[in-house]
């Protein structure tokens, strides 16, 4: 940004030098930070390598197969988070409803899901539902279980988001003669969604990791591929290291985007 | 101000309002005729804002009746949630345009979108027609060059003028202003008051809650002074501001002119 008034040449020079010094500090910090990570991860790799138990041949041959599971992991995570968002909006509207029946249904949903382990819910879809005649394809079953679970947690996020929209917004819409439905759809929800987008991003990253649980259903995602091929070829150490690394890299990538998103939302450019 | 007074547009009868045990309005009756601007004044806590909000049921009165245009609603807190009652209140609100102290523009819509939202979606106006109407009102409030801006990029005075255009585009029978300049920086008050004075002089029907005595002098047909939930005194600006009869009015005005 240019200074408003005329600045003497020497002043401008000093400001430039201060800015340059700040940039240099920042570069030096980032460099040492990166060096620390590389050193630690490198040392860990070295120790594992020196034990002589790591088969690079396995990593080279099984790596692509395990990596292929990442596509399914990401697909399942995205689909599940979308399902969760829909359930969360419905759940939040229900929790805010004046109707005791609707409010009761939404509250029961949240209470049941939050009161039981995710692993139980996943096994329920896989093992218990078939007993009453509902047989889902494993991928759909996994998405259903994850989305259902996250939807309950995100219900509370959306409820807070809706309540965070200033009451003046409702009043303005009411004063213009808008009905409750239009008021919610056109005025409150668009603003609430903007408020909760960073939180959805957080949950999406958590979902990438929790999606590993559906390997129990036999969905051929990252963890299933790693554990299966690792056991077959007696190389679980290598297989799980590969899987862990891929999860880690995925969360780093999505965290990067999530942080940028969060900063953009915080700026509130509208 | 305006010579010919038309039919009664707003009639509120015996309005009472309790907030819990707090008796905020104690039987207020007022009438606004077509083309008339009335201003409610009084210290904070006198009930003037509550009274204004009761007129379009943003606060449901505990007792009383409000008519705007041909819609009449009897306060009935016991059946406030029934569908028919809510619909009647909604139709009452459609008769009145409201301008808030805090603007309350929709932040996710541009100025123009703010203006046409209700006319197109509530009144069912064709979009082209609503845009044309909105543009004419944005012209009037001297904001046409900001039609595609988001509210966050406007100054306080511009926001309030946009809010006025939004209310006007919904074609209300009466415009209601709730302390429209109280949230503004002092140097921005003038541009909003100027727009309001123009509206008053052009014959709009207006109910204004304000502390701006200059506006009262310039634009009000009548001033109503409220205290403790009742109208203490009402009359022309000259009568109220220059020769108040009630001691409470005199005290209030002394604080302002001091």
Interface residues (C-beta under 8 A of the other chain):
Chain A: X98 X166 X168 X169 X171 X172 X173 X174 X175 X176 X177 X178 X179 X182 X186 X187 X190 X191 X194 X268 X269 X270
Chain B: X56 X58 X81 X90 X91 X93 X94 X96 X97 X98 X100 X102 X104 X105 X106 X107 X108 X117 X118 X121 X122 X123 X150 X151 X152 X166 X167 X170
